[in-house]
Amino acid sequence: MTRIYTNIDFNKNHAHSIVIRVNSCHSWQLKMNFKSASMKKIFIIFIFTTVAFSFTLIKHKPVLYIIGDSTVKNGDGSGKNGQVGWGSVIDPYFDTSRISIRNHAIGGRSSRTFISDGRWDKILADLQKGDYVLMQFGHNDASPLDDTARARGTIKGTGEDSVEIYNPIKKGKEIVYSYGWYLRKYVNETKKKGAVAIICSPVPRNNWKDGKVTRVADSYGGWAKQVADQTRAAFIDLNEMIATEYEKMDTANVNSFFPADHTHTNREGAELNAKQVVKGIEQLKGVTLKKYLLNK
């Protein structure tokens, strides 16, 4: 952030002169002489009016922060490994001259480890009133709490229960909470900053049973909605919306979205998912994020 400091000196030795000093990245000084005291007075009024008006025009450009796992941003987001998260292809739907999009999602993280890695604290440090936080976690939360590979799991559900574990990755004790506890933390801290929290249920995997995509309404999708209801956060049922779209398609087409496994999409699959996120934003009531969408 650039700070500008302005100093105006009224020269006592020369009644009709003013020295203006401005300090920013570079310092400069301007000395002005006036023929009369009245001209000097008019100029002073003009300067102060202009400065006051300019400050009313300086507005914070809102930021949409996106947080989540590899289904939101895979690798560096470029898709060079053939896998792309929906957060990497959502920018074109927004008027980025009026809102900034920052996709902080990272592969392998759960609602717990995105916080314990220190990533959430970095966002909080920059988060301002009028910003938005769009979150989607759940795919990695079902992992073990304390395995030697990731130690990223969370307690199932939305309760306040916790357990102390030894984290073999960080080599120390850690208190682990429920999936819902971590989501509430995101929402409450977002709201405390005057920003808007939007929870998404996890995108569906390419798992089918009896011609239907397997939903997670009875687990992470349902728990995400419970937290949204509890905290009065906005909610997008991305799991249901995308599953419904898949079921309208030929299964071969859906399979083509998943070149490596049943979880991570290619660019085409990511674009379908991003469209559903945008559709969900459009349907949200009382959430001003939609005003930054482009008409496509």
C-alpha positions in Angstrom: 0.0 0.0 0.0 1.4 3.4 -1.0 1.1 6.2 1.6 1.4 9.9 0.7 2.1 12.5 3.3 1.5 16.2 2.5 2.9 19.1 4.4 1.9 22.7 3.8 4.0 25.4 5.4 2.8 28.9 5.7 5.9 31.0 5.4 5.9 33.6 8.1 8.7 35.6 6.6 6.9 35.9 3.3 3.2 36.5 4.0 2.1 35.6 0.5 4.1 32.4 0.0 3.3 28.7 0.6 5.6 25.7 0.6 4.0 22.3 -0.2 6.0 19.1 0.5 4.8 15.7 -0.6 6.5 12.5 0.6 5.6 9.1 -1.1 8.0 6.9 -2.9 9.8 10.1 -4.0 9.8 13.4 -2.2 9.2 16.7 -3.8 8.7 20.3 -2.8 6.8 23.2 -4.4 7.1 26.8 -3.4 4.4 29.2 -4.5 4.4 33.0 -4.2 1.2 35.1 -4.4 0.7 38.7 -5.1 -1.9 39.1 -2.4 -3.3 37.5 0.7 -6.7 37.0 -0.9 -5.1 34.9 -3.7 -3.2 32.9 -1.2 -6.5 32.2 0.7 -8.3 31.2 -2.4 -5.5 28.8 -3.3 -5.5 27.2 0.2 -9.3 26.6 0.0 -8.9 25.1 -3.4 -6.1 22.7 -2.3 -8.0 21.5 0.8 -11.2 21.0 -1.2 -9.4 19.0 -3.9 -7.6 16.8 -1.3 -10.9 16.1 0.6 -12.7 15.3 -2.6 -10.0 13.0 -3.8 -10.1 11.0 -0.6 -13.9 10.4 -1.2 -13.1 8.9 -4.6 -10.5 6.5 -3.3 -12.4 3.2 -2.8 -11.2 -0.2 -1.9 -11.4 -2.5 -4.9 -13.2 -5.6 -3.5 -11.4 -9.0 -3.6 -12.9 -12.4 -4.1 -10.7 -14.9 -2.1 -11.2 -18.5 -3.2 -10.0 -21.2 -0.8 -10.1 -25.0 -1.1 -8.3 -28.0 -2.3 -7.1 -29.4 -5.6 -10.6 -29.6 -7.1 -10.5 -25.8 -6.8 -6.9 -25.2 -7.9 -4.7 -28.1 -9.1 -1.0 -27.6 -9.0 0.0 -24.2 -10.1 -3.3 -23.7 -11.8 -1.9 -23.8 -15.3 -3.3 -27.3 -16.1 0.1 -28.6 -17.3 -0.6 -31.9 -15.6 -3.9 -32.2 -17.4 -5.9 -31.4 -14.3 -7.6 -28.1 -13.6 -9.7 -26.9 -10.7 -12.7 -24.7 -11.2 -11.2 -21.7 -9.4 -8.6 -21.5 -12.1 -11.1 -20.8 -14.9 -13.7 -18.6 -13.1 -12.0 -15.2 -13.7 -13.6 -14.6 -17.1 -17.0 -14.5 -15.5 -16.2 -11.5 -13.5 -15.5 -7.8 -14.3 -12.0 -7.8 -13.0 -11.7 -4.0 -13.5 -14.1 -3.8 -10.5 -13.2 -6.9 -8.4 -9.9 -8.8 -8.0 -10.0 -12.6 -8.0 -7.4 -14.4 -5.8 -7.4 -18.2 -5.9 -5.6 -19.3 -2.8 -6.8 -22.9 -3.0 -4.0 -25.6 -2.9 -4.0 -29.3 -3.5 -3.9 -31.8 -0.7 -5.3 -29.4 2.0 -8.3 -30.0 4.2 -10.3 -27.4 6.1 -7.9 -28.1 9.0 -4.5 -28.0 7.2 -5.3 -24.9 5.2 -5.4 -23.2 8.6 -2.5 -25.1 10.3 -0.2 -24.3 7.3 -0.8 -20.6 8.0 -2.5 -19.9 4.7 -5.7 -18.6 6.3 -3.9 -16.2 8.5 -2.2 -14.6 5.5 -5.6 -14.1 3.9 -7.0 -12.7 7.1 -4.2 -10.1 7.2 -5.4 -8.7 3.9 -9.1 -9.3 4.2 -11.1 -6.1 4.3 -14.7 -5.0 4.6 -16.5 -5.5 1.3 -14.4 -8.5 0.3 -15.7 -12.1 -0.3 -14.4 -15.5 0.7 -15.6 -18.4 -1.4 -14.7 -21.8 0.2 -14.9 -25.4 -0.7 -13.4 -28.1 1.5 -14.3 -31.7 2.2 -12.5 -34.0 -0.2 -9.5 -34.4 2.1 -11.2 -34.1 5.4 -12.1 -37.8 5.5 -8.4 -38.7 5.6 -6.8 -40.0 8.8 -6.1 -37.5 11.6 -2.6 -38.5 12.4 -1.1 -40.7 9.6 2.5 -40.2 8.5 1.6 -39.3 5.0 -0.6 -36.2 5.4 -2.2 -36.0 8.9 -5.0 -33.8 7.4 -8.3 -35.4 8.5 -10.9 -33.7 10.6 -13.5 -35.2 13.0 -16.7 -36.0 11.0 -19.7 -33.8 11.5 -20.3 -30.3 12.7 -19.9 -30.7 16.5 -17.7 -28.9 19.0 -15.9 -32.1 19.9 -12.1 -32.2 19.6 -9.2 -34.7 20.1 -5.6 -34.2 20.9 -3.2 -36.1 18.6 0.5 -36.3 17.9 1.1 -34.9 14.5 3.9 -36.9 12.9 4.3 -34.4 10.1 4.7 -31.4 12.4 6.3 -33.6 15.1 4.1 -32.2 17.9 0.8 -32.3 19.7 -2.3 -30.8 17.9 -5.9 -30.4 18.8 -8.1 -31.5 16.0 -11.7 -30.4 15.6 -14.6 -31.3 13.4 -15.1 -30.3 9.8 -18.0 -28.0 10.8 -15.8 -26.4 13.5 -13.2 -25.4 10.9 -15.9 -24.1 8.5 -17.4 -22.0 11.3 -14.0 -20.5 12.0 -13.6 -19.4 8.4 -17.1 -17.9 8.4 -16.9 -16.2 11.7 -13.5 -14.6 11.1 -14.6 -13.5 7.6 -17.6 -11.8 9.0 -15.6 -10.2 11.8 -13.6 -8.5 9.0 -16.8 -7.2 7.4 -16.4 -9.5 4.5 -18.9 -12.0 3.0 -18.5 -15.8 3.4 -19.9 -18.2 0.9 -19.7 -22.0 1.5 -19.8 -24.5 -1.3 -20.5 -28.2 -0.9 -17.7 -30.3 -2.4 -17.8 -31.0 -6.1 -18.9 -34.6 -6.8 -16.5 -37.4 -7.7 -17.1 -39.4 -10.8 -18.8 -42.2 -8.8 -22.1 -43.7 -10.0 -24.7 -46.1 -8.6 -27.8 -47.2 -10.5 -27.4 -44.5 -13.1 -27.1 -41.7 -10.5 -24.0 -39.7 -9.4 -23.2 -40.4 -5.7 -24.0 -37.4 -3.6 -22.6 -36.3 -0.2 -25.7 -34.7 1.2 -25.5 -37.1 4.2 -21.9 -36.2 4.9 -19.7 -33.2 3.8 -22.3 -31.6 1.6 -24.9 -31.8 4.3 -22.5 -30.6 7.0 -21.4 -27.7 4.9 -25.1 -26.6 4.6 -25.6 -27.1 8.3 -22.7 -24.7 9.0 -24.1 -22.2 6.5 -27.5 -22.3 8.2 -25.9 -22.0 11.7 -23.7 -19.0 10.8 -26.1 -17.5 8.2 -23.4 -17.7 5.6 -24.3 -18.0 1.9 -24.4 -21.5 0.6 -24.0 -23.0 -2.9 -24.9 -26.7 -3.2 -22.2 -27.4 -5.8 -22.3 -31.1 -5.2 -26.0 -31.4 -6.2 -25.8 -28.9 -9.0 -22.9 -30.5 -10.8 -24.2 -34.0 -10.2 -27.5 -33.0 -11.8 -25.6 -31.7 -14.8 -23.6 -34.9 -15.1 -26.8 -37.0 -15.1 -28.0 -35.0 -18.1 -25.0 -36.1 -20.1 -23.8 -39.3 -21.6 -21.5 -41.1 -19.1 -18.8 -41.3 -21.7 -18.7 -37.5 -21.9 -18.6 -37.2 -18.1 -15.8 -39.8 -18.0 -13.8 -37.7 -20.4 -13.6 -34.9 -17.7 -11.6 -37.2 -15.4 -8.4 -38.3 -17.3 -6.5 -39.4 -14.2 -8.9 -40.5 -11.4 -12.4 -40.1 -10.2 -11.8 -36.7 -8.4 -9.8 -34.3 -10.5 -11.2 -32.8 -13.7 -9.5 -31.6 -16.9 -10.1 -28.1 -18.2 -13.4 -28.9 -19.8 -14.7 -30.4 -16.5 -13.4 -27.4 -14.6 -15.2 -25.1 -16.9 -18.5 -27.0 -16.3 -18.0 -26.8 -12.6 -17.1 -23.0 -12.7 -20.4 -22.4 -14.6 -22.3 -24.0 -11.8 -20.4 -21.9 -9.2 -21.4 -18.8 -11.2 -25.0 -20.0 -11.5 -25.0 -20.5 -7.7 -23.7 -17.0 -7.1 -26.5 -15.6 -9.4 -29.1 -17.4 -7.3 -27.8 -16.2 -3.9 -30.2 -13.8 -2.2 -28.8 -10.7 -0.6 -25.2 -11.4 -1.7 -23.7 -8.5 -3.7 -21.0 -10.6 -5.3 -23.4 -11.2 -8.3 -23.1 -7.5 -9.3 -19.5 -8.1 -10.4 -20.5 -10.9 -12.8 -20.3 -10.1 -16.5 -23.4 -10.7 -18.7 -22.5 -13.8 -20.7 
